Amino acid sequence: MIPRVEKHFLHGEMVAMGLLTQLVLEGREDETRRVAEFFATVGLPTHLGQLSLAAGDTADLSNAFGVALAVPFLANEPFAVTADSLVAAMRRADVLGKEVCSDKGEAAYRALRV
């Protein structure tokens, strides 16, 4: 849904950020941090900047979330998932990911991007 991301990043890299967002959405911040720490050690993205995005890229993120909201498995969540809740979760996941990178570094991520 975001051409510059699709062109330069692997599907799994995008999924990594999506998983962090889902964990935040579900209120599992401890698990989010633990998964982000694992991602940092293996070189997967932990924040939007590593996917050439920023939390303020409202148009791009809105396009992606519009598609995400149409996916039927979101009905499996025990609460309503809205565009606003997805945006808030993505922004919180971004902050947590940046904190993890500050603590753990980005050496593994950078090694894979060379």
matplotlib code that plots the C-alpha trace (Angstrom):
import matplotlib.pyplot as plt

x = [0.0, 3.0, 5.0, 8.4, 8.2, 7.1, 10.0, 12.8, 11.8, 10.9, 7.5, 8.8, 10.2, 6.8, 5.2, 7.6, 6.3, 2.7, 3.3, 4.6, 1.5, -0.8, 0.8, 0.4, -3.2, -3.9, -2.3, 0.7, 3.4, 5.8, 5.5, 5.9, 9.2, 10.4, 9.6, 11.2, 14.4, 14.4, 13.9, 16.7, 19.1, 18.2, 18.1, 14.3, 12.8, 11.6, 10.4, 8.9, 12.1, 13.7, 10.9, 11.4, 8.3, 7.4, 4.5, 3.4, 3.1, -0.7, -1.7, 0.5, -0.4, -4.1, -3.9, -2.2, -4.7, -7.7, -6.5, -5.8, -9.3, -10.8, -8.9, -11.5, -9.3, -9.5, -12.9, -11.1, -9.9, -12.1, -12.6, -13.5, -10.5, -10.7, -8.5, -7.9, -6.9, -4.5, -2.9, -2.5, -1.0, 1.4, 2.6, 3.1, 4.9, 7.1, 8.0, 8.7, 10.8, 12.9, 13.4, 14.6, 17.0, 18.3, 19.0, 20.1, 21.5, 20.8, 23.9, 22.1, 19.5, 22.3, 24.3, 21.4, 20.8, 24.3]
y = [0.0, 2.3, 2.0, 3.2, 0.7, -2.2, -1.4, -1.3, -3.7, -7.4, -8.6, -9.9, -6.5, -5.0, -7.8, -7.2, -3.7, -4.9, -7.5, -4.9, -2.8, -5.7, -6.4, -2.8, -2.8, -5.8, -4.0, -6.3, -3.8, -6.1, -8.6, -5.8, -4.8, -8.4, -9.0, -5.7, -6.7, -9.9, -8.1, -5.7, -8.7, -10.3, -7.2, -6.7, -3.3, -2.1, 1.4, 3.2, 5.1, 1.7, 1.4, 4.9, 6.0, 8.4, 8.5, 11.7, 10.1, 10.2, 9.7, 6.7, 5.1, 5.7, 3.9, 0.9, 0.9, 1.1, -2.2, -3.7, -2.9, -4.9, -8.1, -10.5, -11.8, -8.5, -9.7, -12.2, -9.5, -9.3, -5.6, -3.3, -2.3, 1.2, 3.3, 5.5, 2.5, 1.3, 4.7, 5.0, 1.5, 2.1, 5.3, 3.6, 0.7, 3.2, 4.8, 1.5, 0.4, 3.5, 3.0, -0.6, 0.7, 3.2, 0.4, -2.4, -0.5, -1.0, -2.8, -6.0, -4.0, -1.9, -5.0, -6.4, -3.1, -2.7]
z = [0.0, 0.4, -2.9, -1.5, 1.4, -0.9, -3.3, -0.7, 2.0, 2.3, 3.2, 6.5, 7.4, 7.0, 9.0, 11.8, 12.3, 11.9, 14.7, 17.1, 16.3, 16.9, 20.3, 21.3, 20.1, 22.3, 25.3, 25.5, 25.9, 27.9, 25.1, 22.5, 24.1, 24.3, 20.6, 19.6, 21.5, 19.6, 16.3, 17.1, 17.7, 14.3, 12.2, 11.7, 11.9, 15.3, 14.4, 11.4, 10.6, 9.7, 7.0, 5.6, 7.4, 10.2, 12.7, 11.0, 7.5, 7.9, 4.3, 3.8, 7.1, 6.5, 3.1, 4.8, 7.7, 5.3, 3.7, 7.2, 8.4, 5.5, 6.5, 8.0, 10.8, 12.6, 13.7, 15.9, 18.2, 21.4, 20.8, 18.0, 15.8, 14.3, 12.1, 15.2, 17.4, 14.7, 14.3, 18.1, 18.3, 15.4, 17.0, 20.4, 18.7, 17.0, 20.3, 22.0, 19.0, 19.2, 22.9, 22.2, 19.5, 21.9, 24.4, 22.1, 19.1, 15.4, 14.4, 13.3, 11.3, 9.6, 8.8, 6.8, 5.0, 3.6]

ax = plt.figure().add_subplot(projection="3d")
ax.plot(x, y, z, "-o")
ax.set_aspect("equal")
plt.show()
